Amino acid sequence: MALMDKMKAQAQQLAQKAQEAGKAGQSKIEDVQAKRKWDGLLRDLGAAVYAQKSGSATADTDADVERIVKELTDLEAQNGPIDANASDASSAPESSVAPDTETTPEGGFKL
C-alpha cells in the first residue's frame, strides 16, 4: 500500500505542476493578445491622426479618434500600462541581408 500512496502523491504533485504551467501559459497568451490589440489600436489612431493632419479626414475621423483613445484607456485600465516602445521579436522586420560571417585569415589577407 505504501507504494500506491507514493504514486498517488506523485500524481497529485504532477497534476498541480501541470495546472500551474497551464495558468502561466494562459497568462502569456492573454499578454500577447493584449499587446496585439494595443498595437492595432495605436496603428488605427496613427492613421486617423495622419488623415486629420494631411487633410484627408472624413466626417467620422474625430469620432474614431475619440473611440480609439477610449479603447486604449480601457485596455490600459484592464492590463496596466503597456510599453508601446517594447520590441516584439515576432513583429520586428527581418533583414534580408545576412550578417558578415566571413573571418579574415591569419596574416590579414582576405580572399
C-alpha positions in Angstrom: 0.0 0.0 0.0 2.9 2.4 0.7 3.9 2.2 -2.9 0.4 3.1 -4.1 0.3 6.1 -1.7 3.6 7.3 -3.0 2.4 7.0 -6.6 -0.8 8.8 -5.8 1.1 11.7 -4.1 3.4 12.0 -7.1 0.5 12.0 -9.5 -1.1 14.8 -7.4 2.1 16.8 -7.5 2.5 16.4 -11.3 -1.2 17.4 -11.8 -0.6 20.5 -9.7 2.6 21.4 -11.6 0.7 20.9 -14.9 -2.1 23.2 -13.7 0.4 25.9 -12.7 2.1 25.6 -16.0 -1.2 25.9 -17.8 -2.1 29.1 -15.8 1.3 30.6 -16.7 0.8 29.7 -20.4 -2.7 31.2 -20.3 -1.3 34.4 -18.8 1.3 34.7 -21.5 -1.4 34.2 -24.2 -3.5 37.0 -22.6 -0.5 39.3 -22.6 0.2 38.7 -26.2 -3.4 39.2 -27.2 -3.5 42.5 -25.2 -0.2 43.6 -26.9 -1.7 42.8 -30.4 -4.8 44.7 -29.6 -2.8 47.6 -28.3 -0.6 47.7 -31.4 -3.7 47.6 -33.7 -5.4 50.4 -31.8 -2.2 52.5 -31.9 -1.9 51.9 -35.7 -5.6 52.9 -36.2 -5.0 56.0 -34.1 -2.0 57.0 -36.1 -3.9 56.5 -39.3 -6.7 58.7 -38.1 -4.4 61.5 -36.9 -2.5 61.3 -40.2 -5.8 61.7 -42.0 -6.6 64.8 -39.9 -3.2 66.3 -40.5 -3.0 65.6 -44.2 -6.5 66.9 -44.9 -8.0 63.6 -45.9 -10.1 63.2 -42.8 -13.8 62.2 -43.1 -16.7 63.4 -41.0 -16.2 60.3 -38.8 -12.5 60.8 -38.1 -12.9 62.8 -35.0 -15.3 60.3 -33.5 -12.9 57.5 -34.5 -10.1 59.2 -32.6 -12.2 59.6 -29.5 -13.4 55.9 -29.7 -9.8 54.6 -30.2 -8.5 56.7 -27.3 -11.3 55.4 -25.0 -10.5 51.8 -26.1 -6.8 52.3 -25.3 -7.7 53.8 -21.9 -9.9 50.8 -21.1 -7.2 48.4 -22.3 -4.7 50.1 -20.1 -7.0 50.0 -17.1 -7.5 46.3 -17.6 -3.9 45.2 -18.2 -1.9 48.0 -16.8 0.3 50.3 -18.9 1.7 48.6 -22.0 5.1 49.7 -23.2 4.5 50.8 -26.7 8.2 51.0 -27.3 8.9 47.4 -26.3 10.2 45.5 -29.3 8.5 42.2 -30.1 10.6 39.7 -32.0 7.6 38.5 -33.9 6.8 42.0 -35.2 10.4 43.1 -35.9 11.1 43.1 -39.7 13.6 40.6 -40.8 16.7 41.8 -42.6 17.3 40.3 -46.0 21.0 40.9 -45.7 22.9 38.2 -43.9 25.4 39.4 -41.3 29.1 39.3 -42.4 30.2 36.0 -41.0 33.4 35.7 -43.1 36.5 35.7 -41.0 39.8 37.2 -42.0 42.6 34.5 -42.3 45.7 35.0 -40.3 48.1 37.5 -41.7 45.4 39.9 -42.7 44.7 38.5 -46.1 41.2 38.5 -47.4 40.1 36.3 -50.3 
